[in-house]
Amino acid sequence: MSLGSDPLDALEIPDGTTVEEHALVTDGDVIVGGQSTVEFGVRGRNVFAGERVQFGGDIEAEGDCRLDVWCDVAGNVLVGQDAYLGERVHVGGRLMVSGDLDIGDDVDIEEGFEASGWIVIRNPVPTLVFYFIVLSQLLRLGENETADELADSLSGDGDVDPLVIPRGSTVSDDAWRASTPAVVGDDCRLHGNIRAESIAIGEDDNIFGSLRARGDVSVGSGTRVHGDVTTRDGTVTIESGARVLGDVSCAELKLHEDAAVDGTMRAKGEMRIVRADVSRDAE
């Protein structure tokens, strides 16, 4: 069993996430499902990756870093606490670990490694796998309070949501592709087109790309989308102060009167203007 076999049912991008010089930067944890490709480097608190995940840059983890079997990192891996590397992991640069290092068979680190703590050569069980096993047993036994405490301890600060990339997804400057729903928090700055089952964009974001989904798409207040917004069968909702610098195509459209669309708007069904003043809407 590996991290990749555990369901990660949405692409979740927390508040304040940015793309800076080809690095995906967030204040919380980064969790990447198996067989995904992240063409950026990543910087976060803890970094967890399932089997056969590819990273196109450096990994910088303030806390722990855990990479499952056959992961490939193009750059360096810098870890503030402990590191766990499964068998046949490849690191194209240097591995620097401030704490302990558990390392599996046939791990290839091209520029060598340093660890300040213990170094154990074995095939460690990925920590998230162990966590999910224990959590499922606690829930099965009805120990909900203990399960909540375990979940809180894994996530660290309870007020910081993790960045979650589902299994089989691709994240790059060109596109963020997932077969699941996508949820973007507030105050984010992202590069790339977003492709997902449905898309919910928060407030005051800057999305340098288009949005395309099979289902509903919502664009929060104050957000700017530098591209088209398209859905095959769903409703597009554009909130107050939002701006789409492209076309909108959907089944139904709900457009706030204080929102702006620079391009053409097309809807198969109803197209409704939502007014801020309820009394004016009633008129």
C-alpha positions in Angstrom: 0.0 0.0 0.0 1.3 3.5 -0.8 0.1 7.1 -0.5 -1.1 7.0 -4.1 -3.7 4.3 -3.3 -5.4 6.6 -0.8 -8.2 8.8 -2.3 -7.4 12.5 -2.7 -10.7 13.7 -4.0 -10.0 17.3 -5.0 -7.3 19.6 -6.2 -7.1 22.0 -3.2 -5.1 25.2 -3.3 -5.1 27.0 0.0 -5.2 30.7 0.7 -2.1 32.7 -0.3 -0.5 30.1 -2.6 1.7 31.6 -5.2 4.0 30.5 -8.1 7.3 32.2 -7.7 10.2 31.7 -10.2 9.0 28.2 -11.1 8.3 27.2 -7.5 4.9 26.5 -6.0 4.9 28.2 -2.6 2.5 27.7 0.3 2.5 28.2 4.1 1.0 24.7 4.8 1.7 21.1 3.9 2.0 19.9 0.3 0.4 16.5 -0.4 0.8 15.0 -3.9 -1.0 11.8 -4.9 0.8 9.0 -6.8 1.7 9.2 -10.5 1.4 12.9 -10.6 3.7 15.4 -12.3 4.6 18.7 -10.7 6.8 20.6 -13.2 7.5 23.3 -10.5 9.7 23.0 -7.5 7.7 23.2 -4.2 8.1 25.0 -0.9 6.0 24.3 2.1 5.9 23.1 5.7 5.9 19.3 5.1 6.0 17.7 1.7 4.4 14.3 1.1 4.4 12.5 -2.2 3.0 9.2 -3.4 4.7 6.7 -5.7 6.1 7.8 -9.1 5.6 11.5 -8.5 7.9 13.7 -10.6 9.0 17.2 -9.5 10.6 19.6 -12.0 12.6 21.6 -9.5 13.7 21.8 -5.9 11.8 20.6 -2.8 12.1 22.8 0.3 10.3 21.5 3.4 10.5 23.4 6.7 9.4 20.2 8.5 9.5 16.7 7.1 9.7 15.4 3.5 8.4 12.0 2.6 8.8 10.6 -0.9 7.3 7.2 -1.9 8.9 4.7 -4.3 10.1 5.7 -7.7 9.7 9.5 -7.1 12.0 11.7 -9.2 13.2 15.2 -8.2 15.0 17.2 -10.8 16.7 19.5 -8.3 17.8 19.6 -4.6 15.8 18.4 -1.6 16.2 20.6 1.5 14.6 19.3 4.6 14.3 21.2 7.9 13.5 18.1 10.0 13.3 14.4 9.0 13.3 12.8 5.5 11.9 9.5 4.4 12.8 8.3 0.9 11.4 5.0 -0.5 13.3 2.7 -2.8 14.4 3.8 -6.2 13.9 7.5 -5.5 16.0 9.7 -7.7 17.3 13.2 -6.7 19.0 15.2 -9.5 20.7 17.5 -7.0 21.8 17.4 -3.4 19.9 16.1 -0.4 20.3 18.2 2.8 18.5 16.9 6.0 18.6 18.7 9.3 17.2 15.7 11.2 17.1 12.0 10.7 17.1 10.2 7.3 15.4 7.0 6.4 16.4 5.8 3.0 15.4 2.8 0.9 17.3 0.6 -1.5 18.6 1.8 -4.9 18.1 5.5 -4.0 20.1 7.7 -6.4 21.2 11.1 -5.1 23.4 12.6 -7.8 25.3 15.2 -5.8 25.4 13.4 -2.5 23.6 14.0 0.8 24.1 15.3 4.4 22.0 14.5 7.4 22.6 15.9 10.9 20.8 13.0 12.7 20.6 9.3 12.3 20.8 7.7 8.9 18.9 4.4 8.5 19.1 2.4 5.2 15.9 0.4 4.8 12.5 0.6 3.0 10.5 2.8 5.4 6.7 2.7 5.3 5.6 6.2 4.1 4.4 8.1 7.2 1.1 9.0 5.6 0.3 5.3 4.9 0.9 4.5 8.5 -1.3 7.5 9.5 -4.2 6.4 7.3 -4.0 2.9 8.6 -4.1 4.0 12.3 -6.8 6.6 11.5 -9.1 4.1 9.8 -8.7 1.7 12.8 -9.6 4.4 15.3 -12.7 5.4 13.3 -13.7 1.7 13.0 -13.5 1.4 16.8 -15.5 4.6 17.4 -12.6 6.5 18.9 -13.6 9.7 17.1 -12.0 12.1 19.6 -8.7 10.3 19.4 -8.9 10.3 15.6 -9.5 14.0 15.6 -6.4 14.6 17.7 -4.3 12.4 15.3 -5.6 14.4 12.3 -4.7 17.7 14.1 -1.2 16.5 14.9 -0.6 15.6 11.3 -1.8 18.9 9.9 0.3 20.9 12.3 -1.3 24.4 12.7 -5.0 23.8 12.4 -5.6 27.1 10.7 -3.4 26.3 7.7 -4.9 24.1 5.0 -2.7 21.7 3.0 -2.1 22.0 -0.7 -3.5 18.8 -2.2 -2.7 17.5 -5.7 -4.8 14.4 -6.5 -3.4 11.2 -8.0 -2.6 11.3 -11.7 -2.7 15.1 -11.9 -0.3 17.4 -13.8 0.7 20.9 -12.6 2.8 23.1 -14.8 3.1 26.7 -16.2 0.9 25.6 -19.0 -1.9 23.8 -17.2 -3.2 22.4 -13.9 -5.0 19.2 -14.9 -7.0 17.0 -12.5 -9.9 14.6 -13.0 -11.4 15.8 -9.7 -13.0 19.1 -8.6 -10.6 22.0 -8.1 -10.9 24.5 -5.2 -8.7 27.6 -5.1 -8.5 29.7 -1.9 -8.2 33.5 -1.5 -5.3 35.8 -2.4 -3.6 33.3 -4.7 -1.4 34.0 -7.7 -1.3 31.1 -10.2 0.1 30.6 -13.7 -1.5 28.1 -16.0 -4.9 27.0 -17.3 -7.0 25.1 -14.8 -8.8 21.9 -16.1 -11.0 20.0 -13.6 -14.3 18.4 -13.1 -15.6 21.6 -11.5 -13.8 24.8 -10.4 -14.3 27.1 -7.4 -12.1 30.1 -7.4 -11.9 32.2 -4.2 -11.6 35.9 -3.6 -8.9 38.4 -4.8 -7.0 35.8 -6.8 -5.0 36.4 -10.0 -5.2 33.4 -12.4 -3.0 33.8 -15.4 -4.8 31.3 -17.6 -8.2 30.0 -18.5 -10.7 27.9 -16.6 -12.4 24.8 -18.1 -14.6 22.3 -16.4 -17.4 19.8 -17.1 -19.5 21.1 -14.2 -20.0 24.4 -12.4 -17.4 27.2 -12.3 -17.4 30.0 -9.8 -15.2 33.1 -9.7 -15.0 34.9 -6.4 -15.2 38.6 -5.6 -12.2 40.6 -6.7 -10.6 37.8 -8.7 -9.1 38.4 -12.1 -9.0 35.6 -14.7 -6.6 36.3 -17.6 -8.3 33.9 -20.0 -11.6 32.2 -21.0 -14.1 30.6 -18.6 -15.7 27.5 -20.1 -18.0 24.7 -18.9 -19.7 22.0 -20.9 -22.8 21.4 -18.8 -22.5 23.6 -15.7 -23.3 27.1 -14.5 -20.7 29.9 -14.4 -21.1 32.3 -11.5 -19.0 35.5 -11.5 -19.2 37.4 -8.2 -19.0 41.2 -7.5 -15.8 42.9 -8.5 -14.5 39.9 -10.5 -13.2 40.3 -14.0 -12.7 37.8 -16.8 -10.3 39.0 -19.5 -11.7 36.5 -22.1 -14.9 34.8 -23.2 -17.4 33.0 -21.1 -19.2 29.9 -22.4 -21.6 27.8 -20.3 -25.0 26.2 -19.9 -26.2 29.0 -17.5 -24.6 32.2 -16.4 -25.0 34.2 -13.2 -23.2 37.5 -13.5 -23.0 40.1 -10.7 -23.8 43.6 -11.9 -20.4 44.8 -10.6 -18.5 42.0 -12.4 -16.9 42.4 -15.8 -16.3 40.2 -18.8 -14.1 41.6 -21.5 -15.0 39.0 -24.1 -18.2 37.3 -25.5 -20.7 35.7 -23.2 -22.6 32.6 -24.4 -25.1 30.5 -22.5 -27.3 27.7 -23.7 -29.9 28.4 -21.1 -30.6 31.3 -18.7 -28.3 34.3 -18.4 -29.0 36.3 -15.3 -27.7 39.6 -13.9 -27.4 39.5 -10.1 -28.0 42.9 -8.5 -26.4 44.0 -5.2 -29.6 45.8 -4.1 -32.4 43.3 -3.4 -35.1 46.0 -4.0 -33.6 46.8 -7.4 -33.6 43.1 -8.3 -37.3 42.9 -7.3 -38.1 45.8 -9.7 
